[in-house]
Amino acid sequence: MYLKIYKAFYIILFMKNMTGDKIRVKIKVRGIEVEVEAPPDQLEKAISNIISGIEKVERKSEEVVGVIPATCKEAVEMLWREGYFSQAKRLAEVWRELSERGFNYDRSALSHALSDLTKEGILTRIGKSRRYRYVQKLPYIKTT
């Protein structure tokens, strides 16, 4: 096992000599674990490509999210900006999506946030009371 600092990332390398002339490496970068198998002369390039790919994903998620939401309403607005409400969603679906992303809000708080965004004209409600589905009125348009 080796510990190497590469472009300000901490990488733990588990190297295993495979049959033939390839080496298998397990890399853990910022919580993402990747396994690579490559010839020794191409291993450094493969690791470099993995790290640059992770950096691109992180930059892309920062562009989409921008700022981490502080309130339930901001979290729902984040979903709207991503186009999540392009198809009608029930309260339970929205709650599940936010929970999977690590935003654990009470369902009543989420219901109030969806109601507020409906009153502001961002979302619209379809259906009857207690069975509403929420869909965007207009898609988010990014302005520079």
N, CA, C and O of each residue as an XYZ file, in Angstrom:
576
protein
N       0.854     -1.175      0.000
C       0.000      0.000      0.000
C       0.895      1.231      0.000
O       1.889      1.286      0.724
N       0.538      2.219     -0.817
C       1.277      3.462     -0.925
C       0.339      4.627     -0.680
O      -0.844      4.568     -1.018
N       0.876      5.696     -0.086
C       0.121      6.934      0.050
C       0.879      7.984     -0.727
O       2.057      8.223     -0.463
N       0.228      8.606     -1.667
C       0.871      9.573     -2.539
C       0.015     10.823     -2.610
O      -1.210     10.735     -2.684
N       0.650     11.985     -2.589
C      -0.086     13.233     -2.753
C       0.050     13.637     -4.210
O       1.159     13.791     -4.722
N      -1.089     13.809     -4.876
C      -1.110     14.128     -6.300
C      -2.116     15.227     -6.534
O      -3.311     15.016     -6.326
N      -1.671     16.392     -6.961
C      -2.560     17.529     -7.228
C      -3.458     17.828     -6.028
O      -4.657     18.059     -6.190
N      -2.888     17.824     -4.838
C      -3.597     18.134     -3.596
C      -4.691     17.121     -3.253
O      -5.581     17.426     -2.460
N      -4.636     15.942     -3.830
C      -5.551     14.861     -3.482
C      -4.759     13.840     -2.679
O      -3.573     13.624     -2.929
N      -5.411     13.225     -1.730
C      -4.805     12.100     -1.049
C      -5.304     10.849     -1.738
O      -6.508     10.609     -1.829
N      -4.372     10.062     -2.217
C      -4.736      8.865     -2.958
C      -4.129      7.671     -2.242
O      -2.938      7.660     -1.932
N      -4.938      6.688     -1.988
C      -4.427      5.454     -1.429
C      -4.377      4.451     -2.564
O      -5.402      4.137     -3.170
N      -3.202      3.955     -2.849
C      -3.026      3.015     -3.952
C      -2.863      1.603     -3.400
O      -2.005      1.352     -2.553
N      -3.670      0.712     -3.875
C      -3.505     -0.697     -3.590
C      -3.083     -1.333     -4.901
O      -3.901     -1.525     -5.800
N      -1.809     -1.657     -5.007
C      -1.296     -2.168     -6.273
C      -1.199     -3.688     -6.185
O      -0.793     -4.255     -5.170
N      -1.577     -4.305     -7.255
C      -1.556     -5.752     -7.327
C      -1.032     -6.128     -8.704
O      -1.591     -5.707     -9.717
N       0.018     -6.904     -8.749
C       0.600     -7.311    -10.017
C      -0.270     -8.405    -10.616
O      -0.424     -9.477    -10.030
N      -0.823     -8.138    -11.758
C      -1.696     -9.094    -12.417
C      -0.850    -10.002    -13.309
O       0.321     -9.728    -13.572
N      -1.464    -11.077    -13.762
C      -0.766    -11.933    -14.701
C      -0.550    -11.155    -15.985
O      -1.426    -10.409    -16.423
N       0.578    -11.324    -16.567
C       0.903    -10.558    -17.765
C       1.599     -9.269    -17.370
O       2.282     -9.211    -16.347
N       1.427     -8.245    -18.176
C       2.151     -7.003    -17.929
C       1.234     -5.879    -17.458
O       1.569     -4.711    -17.657
N       0.100     -6.179    -16.846
C      -0.813     -5.147    -16.355
C      -0.777     -5.097    -14.831
O      -0.494     -6.088    -14.158
N      -1.075     -3.906    -14.315
C      -1.142     -3.698    -12.878
C      -2.546     -3.207    -12.541
O      -3.087     -2.337    -13.225
N      -3.128     -3.764    -11.492
C      -4.451     -3.325    -11.032
C      -4.241     -2.422     -9.824
O      -3.494     -2.750     -8.902
N      -4.921     -1.271     -9.852
C      -4.775     -0.269     -8.802
C      -6.157      0.137     -8.318
O      -7.057      0.393     -9.117
N      -6.316      0.196     -6.992
C      -7.531      0.758     -6.399
C      -7.166      2.131     -5.872
O      -6.190      2.293     -5.139
N      -7.973      3.129     -6.259
C      -7.702      4.509     -5.880
C      -8.932      5.039     -5.153
O     -10.064      4.797     -5.571
N      -8.699      5.764     -4.060
C      -9.802      6.431     -3.374
C      -9.472      7.913     -3.350
O      -8.511      8.337     -2.709
N     -10.292      8.705     -4.065
C     -10.082     10.145     -4.181
C     -11.348     10.845     -3.706
O     -12.414     10.673     -4.298
N     -11.237     11.630     -2.647
C     -12.369     12.389     -2.110
C     -13.632     11.547     -1.956
O     -14.729     11.982     -2.307
N     -13.465     10.356     -1.435
C     -14.611      9.492     -1.172
C     -15.070      8.664     -2.357
O     -16.000      7.869     -2.226
N     -14.442      8.833     -3.503
C     -14.800      8.062     -4.689
C     -13.724      7.004     -4.901
O     -12.539      7.321     -5.002
N     -14.151      5.741     -4.968
C     -13.212      4.656     -5.136
C     -13.280      4.132     -6.566
O     -14.355      3.847     -7.094
N     -12.101      4.012     -7.179
C     -12.014      3.574     -8.575
C     -10.952      2.491     -8.668
O      -9.924      2.551     -7.993
N     -11.213      1.504     -9.509
C     -10.231      0.452     -9.750
C      -9.797      0.530    -11.213
O     -10.628      0.585    -12.119
N      -8.469      0.534    -11.428
C      -7.904      0.684    -12.770
C      -6.957     -0.475    -13.040
O      -6.223     -0.916    -12.156
N      -6.986     -0.952    -14.258
C      -6.029     -1.969    -14.685
C      -5.362     -1.452    -15.952
O      -6.030     -1.171    -16.948
N      -4.025     -1.328    -15.904
C      -3.305     -0.761    -17.039
C      -1.860     -1.254    -17.032
O      -1.347     -1.683    -15.999
N      -1.208     -1.188    -18.196
C       0.231     -1.488    -18.238
C       0.995     -0.459    -17.412
O       0.542      0.679    -17.285
N       2.144     -0.834    -16.847
C       2.894      0.087    -15.981
C       3.212      1.434    -16.614
O       3.194      2.454    -15.925
N       3.503      1.459    -17.912
C       3.865      2.720    -18.562
C       2.660      3.646    -18.786
O       2.847      4.835    -19.043
N       1.434      3.129    -18.694
C       0.233      3.935    -18.897
C      -0.532      4.202    -17.598
O      -1.561      4.878    -17.604
N      -0.026      3.672    -16.496
C      -0.732      3.785    -15.227
C      -0.831      5.220    -14.738
O      -1.898      5.642    -14.291
N       0.242      5.972    -14.810
C       0.218      7.363    -14.342
C      -0.772      8.198    -15.156
O      -1.491      9.026    -14.597
N      -0.809      7.984    -16.460
C      -1.749      8.715    -17.309
C      -3.192      8.350    -16.953
O      -4.061      9.220    -16.925
N      -3.447      7.079    -16.685
C      -4.797      6.645    -16.316
C      -5.233      7.294    -15.005
O      -6.371      7.747    -14.886
N      -4.340      7.341    -14.028
C      -4.659      7.970    -12.743
C      -4.912      9.457    -12.939
O      -5.837     10.016    -12.348
N      -4.102     10.095    -13.760
C      -4.288     11.515    -14.050
C      -5.650     11.775    -14.690
O      -6.320     12.746    -14.340
N      -6.065     10.917    -15.622
C      -7.375     11.053    -16.269
C      -8.512     10.880    -15.269
O      -9.520     11.584    -15.348
N      -8.360      9.959    -14.339
C      -9.387      9.748    -13.317
C      -9.533     10.988    -12.455
O     -10.649     11.439    -12.194
N      -8.415     11.541    -12.010
C      -8.455     12.719    -11.147
C      -9.059     13.909    -11.889
O      -9.871     14.638    -11.319
N      -8.680     14.115    -13.140
C      -9.256     15.238    -13.884
C     -10.756     15.029    -14.106
O     -11.519     15.995    -14.107
N     -11.179     13.788    -14.291
C     -12.604     13.500    -14.432
C     -13.370     13.818    -13.163
O     -14.469     14.370    -13.222
N     -12.805     13.478    -12.023
C     -13.451     13.788    -10.745
C     -13.519     15.291    -10.541
O     -14.521     15.809    -10.048
N     -12.450     15.999    -10.920
C     -12.467     17.463    -10.811
C     -13.559     18.066    -11.679
O     -14.236     19.001    -11.252
N     -13.746     17.541    -12.909
C     -14.784     18.052    -13.800
C     -16.172     17.828    -13.206
O     -17.027     18.712    -13.263
N     -16.391     16.655    -12.641
C     -17.681     16.353    -12.029
C     -17.944     17.292    -10.865
O     -19.061     17.784    -10.703
N     -16.914     17.546    -10.044
C     -17.086     18.454     -8.908
C     -17.398     19.867     -9.383
O     -18.265     20.532     -8.817
N     -16.691     20.338    -10.429
C     -16.967     21.682    -10.955
C     -18.372     21.756    -11.520
O     -19.070     22.750    -11.315
N     -18.799     20.717    -12.229
C     -20.138     20.685    -12.823
C     -21.200     20.733    -11.733
O     -22.190     21.453    -11.861
N     -20.999     19.965    -10.654
C     -21.994     19.976     -9.586
C     -22.016     21.328     -8.882
O     -23.074     21.759     -8.425
N     -20.865     22.012     -8.784
C     -20.840     23.346     -8.190
C     -21.582     24.339     -9.074
O     -22.244     25.244     -8.565
N     -21.479     24.182    -10.399
C     -22.186     25.081    -11.318
C     -23.695     24.895    -11.192
O     -24.447     25.869    -11.172
N     -24.129     23.649    -11.108
C     -25.554     23.365    -11.039
C     -26.114     23.795     -9.689
O     -27.141     24.469     -9.617
N     -25.432     23.399     -8.628
C     -25.929     23.692     -7.297
C     -25.626     25.131     -6.918
O     -26.469     25.798     -6.318
N     -24.443     25.623     -7.254
C     -24.054     26.973     -6.879
C     -23.754     27.034     -5.406
O     -22.621     26.792     -4.990
N     -24.747     27.354     -4.612
C     -24.604     27.460     -3.169
C     -25.396     26.333     -2.533
O     -26.466     25.968     -3.020
N     -24.880     25.790     -1.461
C     -25.601     24.741     -0.760
C     -26.838     25.363     -0.114
O     -26.724     26.354      0.607
N     -28.014     24.795     -0.364
C     -29.249     25.381      0.162
C     -29.267     25.393      1.687
O     -28.877     24.419      2.333
N     -29.724     26.506      2.252
C     -29.806     26.648      3.705
C     -31.204     26.352      4.218
O     -31.373     26.010      5.388
N     -32.206     26.476      3.361
C     -33.588     26.241      3.784
C     -34.236     25.201      2.875
O     -33.718     24.866      1.810
N     -35.358     24.712      3.320
C     -36.111     23.742      2.535
C     -36.530     24.343      1.198
O     -36.447     23.685      0.162
N     -36.973     25.576      1.225
C     -37.412     26.250     -0.001
C     -36.248     26.372     -0.990
O     -36.437     26.165     -2.189
N     -35.056     26.703     -0.504
C     -33.887     26.799     -1.384
C     -33.533     25.440     -1.975
O     -33.101     25.358     -3.125
N     -33.709     24.386     -1.208
C     -33.440     23.038     -1.715
C     -34.411     22.677     -2.839
O     -34.014     22.075     -3.837
N     -35.675     23.043     -2.678
C     -36.668     22.771     -3.723
C     -36.372     23.624     -4.954
O     -36.512     23.153     -6.083
N     -35.962     24.878     -4.744
C     -35.575     25.733     -5.881
C     -34.392     25.144     -6.623
O     -34.318     25.247     -7.847
N     -33.455     24.522     -5.898
C     -32.318     23.868     -6.525
C     -32.800     22.752     -7.464
O     -32.308     22.613     -8.583
N     -33.768     21.964     -6.987
C     -34.328     20.904     -7.834
C     -34.978     21.493     -9.077
O     -34.828     20.955    -10.174
N     -35.695     22.590     -8.911
C     -36.346     23.248    -10.053
C     -35.301     23.716    -11.065
O     -35.475     23.528    -12.269
N     -34.206     24.331    -10.574
C     -33.143     24.797    -11.487
C     -32.530     23.641    -12.264
O     -32.098     23.823    -13.402
N     -32.487     22.461    -11.667
C     -31.931     21.281    -12.338
C     -32.914     20.633    -13.301
O     -32.549     19.702    -14.019
N     -34.162     21.112    -13.328
C     -35.164     20.540    -14.225
C     -35.901     19.353    -13.647
O     -36.554     18.610    -14.381
N     -35.807     19.164    -12.342
C     -36.449     18.026    -11.688
C     -37.970     18.050    -11.855
O     -38.599     16.995    -11.938
N     -38.550     19.220    -11.904
C     -40.008     19.347    -11.990
C     -40.503     19.442    -13.431
O     -41.612     19.922    -13.669
N     -39.705     18.994    -14.389
C     -40.174     18.995    -15.773
C     -41.309     17.987    -15.946
O     -42.122     18.113    -16.862
N     -41.362     16.997    -15.075
C     -42.486     16.062    -15.021
C     -43.111     16.183    -13.636
O     -42.410     16.456    -12.662
N     -44.405     15.984    -13.540
C     -45.121     16.153    -12.272
C     -44.593     15.195    -11.209
O     -44.361     14.016    -11.473
N     -44.410     15.727    -10.002
C     -43.889     14.937     -8.877
C     -44.817     15.098     -7.681
O     -45.351     16.179     -7.432
N     -44.999     14.014     -6.950
C     -45.772     14.066     -5.708
C     -44.854     14.473     -4.571
O     -43.631     14.414     -4.698
N     -45.443     14.882     -3.469
C     -44.688     15.307     -2.295
C     -43.703     14.229     -1.857
O     -42.549     14.527     -1.547
N     -44.154     12.982     -1.831
C     -43.297     11.878     -1.397
C     -42.079     11.715     -2.304
O     -40.989     11.403     -1.824
N     -42.253     11.923     -3.608
C     -41.136     11.813     -4.550
C     -40.106     12.910     -4.315
O     -38.901     12.663     -4.350
N     -40.593     14.122     -4.076
C     -39.696     15.251     -3.822
C     -38.953     15.024     -2.516
O     -37.747     15.256     -2.436
N     -39.668     14.572     -1.495
C     -39.062     14.308     -0.193
C     -37.975     13.239     -0.322
O     -36.898     13.383      0.256
N     -38.248     12.174     -1.070
C     -37.282     11.095     -1.271
C     -36.035     11.596     -2.003
O     -34.913     11.248     -1.637
N     -36.237     12.413     -3.034
C     -35.110     12.958     -3.797
C     -34.210     13.817     -2.911
O     -32.986     13.690     -2.947
N     -34.824     14.685     -2.122
C     -34.036     15.532     -1.227
C     -33.322     14.696     -0.168
O     -32.175     14.981      0.177
N     -33.986     13.674      0.346
C     -33.364     12.804      1.350
C     -32.161     12.079      0.779
O     -31.139     11.941      1.451
N     -32.275     11.613     -0.463
C     -31.158     10.927     -1.101
C     -29.968     11.852     -1.301
O     -28.825     11.397     -1.352
N     -30.229     13.134     -1.412
C     -29.155     14.121     -1.572
C     -28.629     14.629     -0.234
O     -27.713     15.451     -0.195
N     -29.204     14.143      0.857
C     -28.723     14.514      2.175
C     -29.460     15.668      2.825
O     -29.020     16.172      3.858
N     -30.565     16.096      2.248
C     -31.372     17.169      2.824
C     -32.592     16.531      3.487
O     -33.545     16.153      2.806
N     -32.562     16.413      4.794
C     -33.617     15.720      5.521
C     -34.562     16.718      6.166
O     -34.403     17.101      7.325
N     -35.544     17.124      5.388
C     -36.545     18.072      5.878
C     -37.823     17.333      6.232
O     -38.133     16.291      5.655
N     -38.554     17.880      7.178
C     -39.851     17.365      7.567
C     -40.809     17.513      6.381
O     -40.722     18.481      5.626
N     -41.709     16.565      6.225
C     -42.653     16.625      5.094
C     -43.545     17.856      5.149
O     -43.921     18.393      4.107
N     -43.886     18.308      6.347
C     -44.735     19.505      6.436
C     -43.952     20.739      5.984
O     -44.516     21.622      5.338
N     -42.659     20.811      6.316
C     -41.836     21.933      5.851
C     -41.721     21.901      4.328
O     -41.775     22.939      3.668
N     -41.563     20.706      3.785
C     -41.483     20.552      2.336
C     -42.796     20.952      1.674
O     -42.795     21.591      0.623
N     -43.909     20.578      2.285
C     -45.217     20.949      1.754
C     -45.378     22.466      1.722
O     -45.906     23.017      0.756
N     -44.922     23.140      2.780
C     -44.990     24.610      2.818
C     -44.103     25.224      1.739
O     -44.495     26.197      1.093
N     -42.915     24.664      1.541
C     -42.005     25.191      0.516
C     -42.611     25.032     -0.877
O     -42.540     25.950     -1.694
N     -43.203     23.874     -1.148
C     -43.848     23.653     -2.447
C     -45.031     24.597     -2.632
O     -45.258     25.106     -3.730
N     -45.774     24.828     -1.572
C     -46.908     25.751     -1.630
C     -46.428     27.174     -1.910
O     -47.021     27.884     -2.722
N     -45.359     27.584     -1.241
C     -44.806     28.929     -1.456
C     -44.349     29.110     -2.905
O     -44.608     30.145     -3.520
N     -43.669     28.098     -3.444
C     -43.195     28.198     -4.828
C     -44.356     28.183     -5.818
O     -44.254     28.739     -6.912
N     -45.451     27.548     -5.433
C     -46.658     27.572     -6.265
C     -47.251     28.977     -6.274
O     -47.652     29.486     -7.321
N     -47.303     29.596     -5.101
C     -47.841     30.960     -5.003
C     -46.960     31.966     -5.739
O     -47.459     32.971     -6.246
N     -45.653     31.705     -5.802
C     -44.727     32.597     -6.502
C     -44.758     32.394     -8.015
O     -44.161     33.176     -8.754
N     -45.446     31.356     -8.480
C     -45.567     31.132     -9.912
C     -44.449     30.303    -10.517
O     -44.343     30.213    -11.740
N     -43.619     29.700     -9.693
C     -42.531     28.861    -10.202
C     -43.061     27.470    -10.524
O     -42.735     26.896    -11.563
N     -43.881     26.934     -9.624
C     -44.479     25.615     -9.808
C     -45.988     25.765     -9.915
O     -46.545     26.811     -9.581
N     -46.635     24.724    -10.377
C     -48.093     24.674    -10.378
C     -48.516     23.326     -9.799
O     -47.788     22.339     -9.899
N     -49.697     23.298     -9.195
C     -50.210     22.069     -8.592
C     -51.254     21.443     -9.497
O     -52.067     22.138    -10.106
N     -51.220     20.138     -9.574
C     -52.193     19.376    -10.346
C     -52.848     18.387     -9.386
O     -52.162     17.761     -8.578
N     -54.152     18.245     -9.466
C     -54.833     17.248     -8.656
C     -55.635     17.832     -7.527
O     -55.901     19.033     -7.477
N     -56.021     16.949     -6.609
C     -56.860     17.327     -5.481
C     -56.020     17.404     -4.210
O     -54.894     16.910     -4.149
N     -56.606     18.041     -3.201
C     -55.939     18.186     -1.909
C     -55.464     16.827     -1.386
O     -56.165     15.822     -1.511
N     -54.273     16.814     -0.804
C     -53.598     15.632     -0.266
C     -53.090     14.683     -1.351
O     -52.496     13.653     -1.032
N     -53.305     14.999     -2.582
C     -52.808     14.162     -3.681
C     -52.193     15.036     -4.786
O     -52.144     14.641     -5.950
N     -51.735     16.212     -4.401
C     -51.184     17.132     -5.392
C     -49.929     16.565     -6.039
O     -49.159     15.823     -5.430
N     -49.760     16.945     -7.286
C     -48.509     16.723     -8.008
C     -48.018     18.096     -8.428
O     -48.810     18.954     -8.820
N     -46.716     18.302     -8.345
C     -46.127     19.617     -8.629
C     -45.301     19.526     -9.901
O     -44.532     18.586    -10.104
N     -45.480     20.531    -10.753
C     -44.753     20.593    -12.017
C     -44.360     22.048    -12.268
O     -45.050     22.969    -11.830
N     -43.255     22.249    -12.969
C     -42.792     23.622    -13.223
C     -43.713     24.332    -14.205
O     -44.218     23.729    -15.152
N     -43.922     25.625    -13.965
C     -44.677     26.427    -14.930
C     -43.779     26.787    -16.096
O     -44.160     26.667    -17.261
N     -42.587     27.229    -15.762
C     -41.585     27.570    -16.773
C     -40.260     26.944    -16.387
O     -39.953     26.853    -15.198
N     -39.463     26.510    -17.357
C     -38.154     25.967    -17.010
C     -37.211     27.070    -16.526
O     -37.373     28.239    -16.874
N     -36.241     26.685    -15.731
C     -35.250     27.639    -15.232
C     -34.362     28.082    -16.391
O     -33.871     27.247    -17.151
N     -34.157     29.364    -16.527
C     -33.272     29.899    -17.554
C     -32.121     30.596    -16.864
O     -32.313     31.565    -16.129
N     -30.925     30.093    -17.107
C     -29.741     30.639    -16.462
C     -29.356     31.945    -17.154
O     -29.172     31.984    -18.370
N     -29.236     33.007    -16.369
C     -28.817     34.315    -16.912
C     -27.405     34.602    -16.430
O     -27.038     34.248    -15.309
N     -26.624     35.239    -17.274
C     -25.239     35.532    -16.901
C     -25.066     36.954    -16.489
O     -23.958     37.366    -16.145
